[in-house]
Amino acid sequence: MRVLLTGGSGFTGRYVAEALALAGHEPVDAEGADRGFDLTRFDSVVAAMEAARPEAVIHLAARSFVGDSDATAFYSVNTVGTTNVLDAVLASARALRRIVVASSANVYGNALVEPITESTLPAPVNHYAASKLAMEALVRGYADRLPIVMTRPFNYTGVGQSAQFLVPKLVAHFAERRAFVELGNIDVVRDFSDVRMVAQAYVRLLTAQVPGSVTNLCCGVGRSLRWVLAQLQQLSGHEIEVRVNPAFVRASEVHRLVGSSSTMEAALGVLPYRDFRETLAWMLDASTSSK
């Protein structure tokens, strides 16, 4: 299929584009289809849709750094921008085979159950998560007219992710063999995945039969930040001092975020890159080689 990617030049988008091409699809970056592409402008999204003439859409573009201080941008990009994409599809009158929309597991907040399933009640604790949940509510209003599947990816990472995110920051510190690193709460637990696994999931979602309107993308394994630090120490042979900086401790911290991967696995089958220690080794090797 010819697949329009929003966010195609971003961290996730580059891996999804590569996975699409390897699977025989034709990825089209929205920014390439319309050089002035702006998700918050409906006319710009329409122009990209007309230029690309896709058979499917994978909508990844978003403001995704939870610590971003510009709250308004979360809603204008994540919520209004997504409705622009869906309205542009309707305006094009193209009968698309599938539209995959990326939400976030952050919508669950501090869930009282573990593992978190798709039926767990969302309870967002920050603007990023709230904007994604608002987006989901609006997207469901299009479900009777468009073949939409939404995803809730849990934390994932890989080579090329910005060092403003936690795992790439840690990898860089170990690769540079720094004496110390400043962190916030080091007891948080996350369900970490490899970006290459997530990219494969998006490709399979183009044709898979998915029950319900939303699917978790995760490994189903909770790992603490302390565990990540220990693995990087073993892999690098370097010991680093951890200094807790109160400025990095978020007021509305999500303490545990561990998902159930059963729906994903039932719909998509076995996905590759499930060993997160191997992901850390891949990132550390790439970071060390670039120094």
N, C-alpha and C positions, 0 to 999 in steps of 0.2 A: 504493500500500500504506500501511497504518497502521504506522509505524515507531517503535519504542521506542528512544530515545537515552539512553544513560548518559553523563554528562558533557555533557549538552545545553546547560547554561548556561555551560560553560567556553569557552576561547578557540576551540578547534577546533569544538566542538559548536554554537556559534552560527552559524558559517559552514555547517556541514553541515545544520542545521535550515533555513536559508534556501535552500540548494541543493535540499533535498528538496521544500520547498514549491513552488519554481519548476518542479520536474519533475513536479508533480501529486501528490506523495505527502503524507501527513499525519504530520508529525513529532510525537512525544509525548515530552516531557522526563520522565525518570524522577523527577526532583525535583518536578515538577508532579503526577505521578501519585500520589506518596506524599510528603507534606510533610516527613516525618521520614526521608527516604531516606538509607540508610547502606549502602554497598556491602559493608561487612564484616559486616553482619547479614543472615543468610539470610532471616529473616522479613520484613525491610524490602524486600528485593529481590522476594520473592514477592508482597508487597502491591502493589508498583509494577507487576508483571507482570499481576496480576489486574485492576488498575484500568485499565491501558492496553489490554489484550487485543490485542496487536500481531500483525501478519502477518510482521514481520521485526524484527530487532534490530541496531543498530549500537552496539557497546560501545567507547566512547572513554574512559570515566572511568579515571583513573590518577594516581599520584604521578609527575610527569614531570620535575621539575627535578633534573638529575644531581647537582648540588652539595648537595642536601638532606642534612642531617646525621642525620636520623632513618632509619636503615637498616631498622628493623623495619617502618615504615610502607610501604616499598616492597613487602615481601612480603605484608603483611596486605591491602593494597589491590590491588596489581597481580596477585598470584597467587591468594590466597584469594578476593578479591572477584570475580575472573573466574569461578572455579568456582561461586561463588554464583549468578552470572547464568545459567550453563548448567544448573545443578541446578534453578533456578527455572523455566526453560523446560521441563525434563522434568517437573517437578511440575505444571505447568499443563496438560500433555497437549495443548498446542496444536501443530498441524502447521505450523511456520513455514516460509516460503519461503527465507529466508536469514538467517544470523547472521554479521555481519562483526565481527571482533575485531581491535583495534589492538594490535600488538606494537611493536617499534622496531628500526631499523637498528643501534642501539647494541649489539645482541646480537653483531654481527660483530667488535667490538673492533678491534684493529690487524690487519686482514686482510692477507695476504701477496699478494693478487691485486687487480687493478683493471682494469675495473670489477668490483664485487662482484655476483655473481649469487645467486639464491635457493639454489643448491647449495653456496655457499661455507660452509665449516665455521665455526660461531659460536665466538667466543672472548671472552666478556664480561670487562671489566676493572673494573667497578664494580657496586655493589648494584642500581642502577636496571636496568642491562642484565641482570644475573643474575636479577633477579626476573621480567623479561620472558621470558627464555629458559625459566625454570622454568614460567612460565605457558603458554608454547607447548607444552611437553611434556605438561602436564596437559590442555590443550585437545584435543590429538590423541587423547586417550583417549575423547573424545566424538564423534569424527568418524564413527563407524559408526552413530550414533543421531541426529545433528543435521547440518543443511546449513551447515557452518561454512567460512568463508574468513578467513584471517588476513592482515594486512598488516604490512609492515615499513617504515614511513615513515622517510625520511632527514630531515635538518634542514629545517624549513619555518617560515615566519614570516608576519607581516602586521599590519595595523592592529588594535590591541587586545591584542596579546600583551604579557605583563608585562615590564617593564624589567629584571627579574632575568635574562632571557635576553639573549644577546649582541647580536643585531642590533637589537632595540628599544632597548637601552641605547645603542648607537652612534648610532642615528637621533636619539634624544632629545638627545644631546650636540651633534650638529650642528645640530639645530633650535634649540637654546638658545644656539648659537654660543659654546660653552664654550671655554676656552683649552686645556684638556688633558683626556685621558681615561686612566684606569688600566686596563690589560689584563694578561692572562697571556701565553700563547704566541700571538704574532701570525702565526706561520707555519703554523698548522693549516689544513687544506684540508677543505672540506665540500661536499656536494651539496645546495645550497640550493634550495628550492621555495617557491612562493606558497601560502598556506593555502587560497586559493580554488580552486587546481588540485587540492589534496588533497581538498577537500570534494566537488568534482565526481567524483573517483575513487571516493569512498565511495558516492555515489549510484549510479554505474554498476555497482559491485560487487554491488548488490542483485539484478541480473538477468544479469550477464555470466557466461559460461562461463570459468572460470579453471583452468588446468592446475596440478596440485599443490595443496598445502595452504596455501601462503603466497606473497604477492606483494610485491615491492619497490614502494614509491611514491617516485619520484625523477625527476630530469631527466636524469641521466647525465652531468652536467657538474661537474667539481671546480673550486671557486673558493676562493682563499685569503682569510684575514681581511685581508691587505694589499690585495687586490683590492676587497673591500667598502669599506674605508676610502677608497681612491682614488675609487671611484664616488660615495660620499657627499660627498667633497670637491668633485668636479666638479659634482654636482647642487645643492649648497648654496652654492657659491662661498666656502666657509669652510674655512680650514686649521686643523687641530687638532694639538696635540702629543700623541704617544703615549708614555705612561710605563709601562714594564713593572713591574708589582707582583708580586714573588715569591709573595705570598699568594694570587694568582689563578692560579698555575701548578699544575695538578692533578698529583698524584703518578702517577696512572695515566691519562695523557693519550692519547686516540685521535688520532693525528697526521693520518691521511687517512681519509676516509669518503666514497667515491664509488661510487655504485651503477650497475647496469645496469637500464635502464628497458624492456628488450625484452619481458619478460613482461607488464608493465603495458600497454604500447602495443598488443601483440597482442590482449590481452583487452578493453581499454577503448577503443581507438582514440585519435585525437588529442585531447589535453586542452588547455584554454585556460590562459592565464597562465604561459607558459613562459619569458618574458624576465625574469630576476631583476633587471636594472637597472630595469625598469618597476615591479617590486614595491618596490624601494627608493625610487623617486620617489613612489609612492603613499603609502608610510609617512611619508616626509619631509614631504610636503604636508599629510597629516593631522596630524602632530605640530606642524608650524609653525602651522597654522590654529587649533590648540587653545590656543596660547600667548596 
